[in-house]
Amino acid sequence: MSQWPHQSVVDDFYGDPRGKNGEPNPAWVEANIVRLSTPWELVTAWDFQRVSAIRIHKKCKTSLNRVFGTIWDASGQSQQKINEWGMNLYAGGFNFRLMRGGTRLSMHSWGCAVDFDSARNGFGDATPNFANIPQVRSAFDAEGWTWGGTWRKPDGMHWQAADV
């Protein structure tokens, strides 16, 4: 299992993504954000456009690749099963922004968080669909990723490589 930092010290582990004027630091992005493809077809959750790769921090790439491999194998390498689970519906990776309703940066700003199937796993939904898909949850759990579906204000679409 991978060892991920606590949210309070992500700068120490992933580096500081902050640039000038509330923008990401372009040099940090260039040095740290990489692309990772899934073994299945991936589309955006909002308009179903094809996604060729997810942008993620380079320190998360190998772990997330193992997560995807485990999920793909658990599905029987079936695109149909992936679609049923909602893992084909990409809702976010690296995105320099604040937490919803907050003043601190989201874990997406470090490229250490990913979101899937936002429609059935909405922010604040106490009954996220992923709660019923142990194959997906166990794949992330095996790599030490934190699932937002169990938080006080659930975020069932969200996994992050940082402890809370």
Backbone torsions as a table, in degrees:
resi	resn	phi	psi	omega
1	MET	NA	141.4	177.9
2	SER	-75.4	151.8	175.8
3	GLN	-106.3	116.6	-178.2
4	TRP	-107.6	153.6	-179.0
5	PRO	-75.1	163.3	169.3
6	HIS	-73.5	150.5	-179.8
7	GLN	-53.4	-32.2	-176.0
8	SER	-69.4	-15.9	-177.3
9	VAL	-126.6	27.3	-178.8
10	VAL	-63.7	-31.0	176.9
11	ASP	-59.0	-39.8	-179.4
12	ASP	-64.3	-34.6	-176.1
13	PHE	-89.2	-47.2	-174.7
14	TYR	-98.1	-13.5	-173.9
15	GLY	94.4	166.3	-176.9
16	ASP	-95.2	112.6	-177.2
17	PRO	-82.2	-3.0	-172.8
18	ARG	-74.5	130.3	174.5
19	GLY	-109.6	-151.9	179.9
20	LYS	-90.2	152.7	172.4
21	ASN	56.1	36.2	176.4
22	GLY	73.8	15.3	179.8
23	GLU	-105.5	159.3	174.8
24	PRO	-69.1	152.5	176.7
25	ASN	-75.6	113.9	-176.4
26	PRO	-58.5	-35.7	179.5
27	ALA	-67.5	-39.1	177.6
28	TRP	-64.3	-45.7	179.5
29	VAL	-58.7	-48.0	-178.9
30	GLU	-60.1	-38.7	-176.5
31	ALA	-81.5	-20.4	-169.6
32	ASN	-123.7	-25.4	-175.2
33	ILE	-94.5	125.2	-178.2
34	VAL	-124.0	171.7	179.7
35	ARG	-106.2	141.5	178.3
36	LEU	-135.9	126.5	177.3
37	SER	-92.9	153.8	173.9
38	THR	-94.6	156.9	177.3
39	PRO	-76.5	-4.0	178.1
40	TRP	-117.7	168.9	176.4
41	GLU	-71.3	134.2	-176.1
42	LEU	-123.9	137.3	176.4
43	VAL	-133.2	159.9	175.9
44	THR	-69.5	142.8	-175.9
45	ALA	-71.2	-19.1	-173.9
46	TRP	-99.2	-31.2	-179.6
47	ASP	-136.2	8.1	172.9
48	PHE	59.3	31.3	175.1
49	GLN	-82.0	142.6	-178.8
50	ARG	-59.7	137.4	176.6
51	VAL	-115.9	121.5	-178.3
52	SER	-82.4	-28.8	-178.4
53	ALA	-163.7	155.3	176.1
54	ILE	-95.7	140.3	174.5
55	ARG	-92.8	125.9	-172.9
56	ILE	-147.0	158.8	176.3
57	HIS	-65.8	142.4	-178.0
58	LYS	-60.2	-28.5	178.4
59	LYS	-71.7	-16.6	-179.9
60	CYS	-97.7	-13.5	-170.2
61	LYS	-58.8	-51.3	-176.8
62	THR	-63.6	-43.4	179.4
63	SER	-63.9	-47.7	-179.2
64	LEU	-65.6	-33.4	175.4
65	ASN	-62.7	-39.3	176.4
66	ARG	-66.3	-40.6	176.8
67	VAL	-56.8	-49.3	-178.4
68	PHE	-63.6	-40.0	177.6
69	GLY	-62.6	-41.6	178.6
70	THR	-65.0	-43.6	178.4
71	ILE	-63.9	-43.5	-179.9
72	TRP	-60.9	-44.9	178.4
73	ASP	-65.9	-40.4	179.3
74	ALA	-64.0	-27.3	178.7
75	SER	-81.0	-3.7	-173.4
76	GLY	73.2	23.7	-176.5
77	GLN	55.0	42.9	-177.5
78	SER	-109.2	115.2	175.6
79	GLN	-59.1	-36.9	180.0
80	GLN	-61.2	-43.5	179.2
81	LYS	-67.0	-41.2	176.5
82	ILE	-57.8	-43.4	178.7
83	ASN	-63.5	-43.0	178.2
84	GLU	-59.5	-41.1	179.8
85	TRP	-73.2	-21.5	-178.2
86	GLY	88.7	7.9	179.8
87	MET	-76.3	-5.7	174.6
88	ASN	-86.1	-9.6	-174.8
89	LEU	-100.5	91.8	-176.7
90	TYR	-77.6	127.2	-178.5
91	ALA	-120.6	3.8	174.2
92	GLY	151.7	147.5	174.7
93	GLY	-138.3	-126.0	178.4
94	PHE	-60.3	124.8	177.9
95	ASN	-159.5	108.8	-177.6
96	PHE	-73.1	106.2	-176.9
97	ARG	-161.8	167.5	175.1
98	LEU	-79.8	157.4	171.5
99	MET	-61.1	148.9	177.6
100	ARG	-56.0	124.1	177.4
101	GLY	69.5	13.1	-175.5
102	GLY	-119.7	-177.1	179.6
103	THR	-116.7	-6.0	178.8
104	ARG	-99.6	157.1	178.4
105	LEU	-65.8	143.3	172.8
106	SER	-70.6	153.6	174.7
107	MET	-62.3	-20.4	174.8
108	HIS	-61.8	-26.1	-179.0
109	SER	-66.6	-22.3	176.7
110	TRP	-97.9	-2.6	-177.8
111	GLY	71.9	24.4	-178.8
112	CYS	-112.0	22.6	179.1
113	ALA	-141.0	147.2	177.1
114	VAL	-136.1	149.4	178.3
115	ASP	-126.5	142.7	176.9
116	PHE	-138.5	147.5	172.3
117	ASP	49.1	61.8	-177.9
118	SER	-63.6	-29.3	-178.4
119	ALA	-66.1	-38.8	-177.9
120	ARG	-99.9	2.1	-178.7
121	ASN	-138.6	45.7	-171.9
122	GLY	-64.9	154.1	176.2
123	PHE	-61.1	125.2	-179.8
124	GLY	90.7	-7.4	179.4
125	ASP	-77.4	116.7	-177.8
126	ALA	-75.4	-7.7	-179.3
127	THR	-127.0	61.1	-178.0
128	PRO	-64.7	144.3	-179.0
129	ASN	-59.6	-36.8	-178.5
130	PHE	-63.0	-16.6	175.9
131	ALA	-63.2	-22.4	-178.2
132	ASN	-99.9	10.4	-177.5
133	ILE	-126.2	80.9	-175.9
134	PRO	-62.6	-25.2	180.0
135	GLN	-63.4	-38.3	179.3
136	VAL	-75.2	-49.2	-178.0
137	ARG	-60.8	-43.1	-177.7
138	SER	-67.9	-30.4	177.9
139	ALA	-65.0	-43.8	177.0
140	PHE	-69.9	-41.7	179.5
141	ASP	-58.2	-40.4	-178.0
142	ALA	-61.6	-24.5	179.3
143	GLU	-101.4	5.2	176.0
144	GLY	79.9	14.0	178.4
145	TRP	-75.0	142.5	179.2
146	THR	-89.9	130.3	178.3
147	TRP	-97.6	131.0	179.2
148	GLY	-74.7	-9.7	-177.4
149	GLY	-67.7	-14.4	-179.6
150	THR	-105.0	4.6	-178.6
151	TRP	-73.1	161.8	178.0
152	ARG	-53.3	-46.4	169.6
153	LYS	-106.1	97.4	-172.1
154	PRO	-59.0	145.3	174.5
155	ASP	-136.5	73.0	-170.0
156	GLY	-64.7	-16.6	178.5
157	MET	-81.1	-12.4	-162.3
158	HIS	-105.9	130.8	168.5
159	TRP	-126.7	144.0	179.2
160	GLN	-140.9	147.6	176.1
161	ALA	-94.0	61.4	177.0
162	ALA	-162.6	137.5	177.4
163	ASP	-79.7	156.0	177.4
164	VAL	-109.9	NA	NA
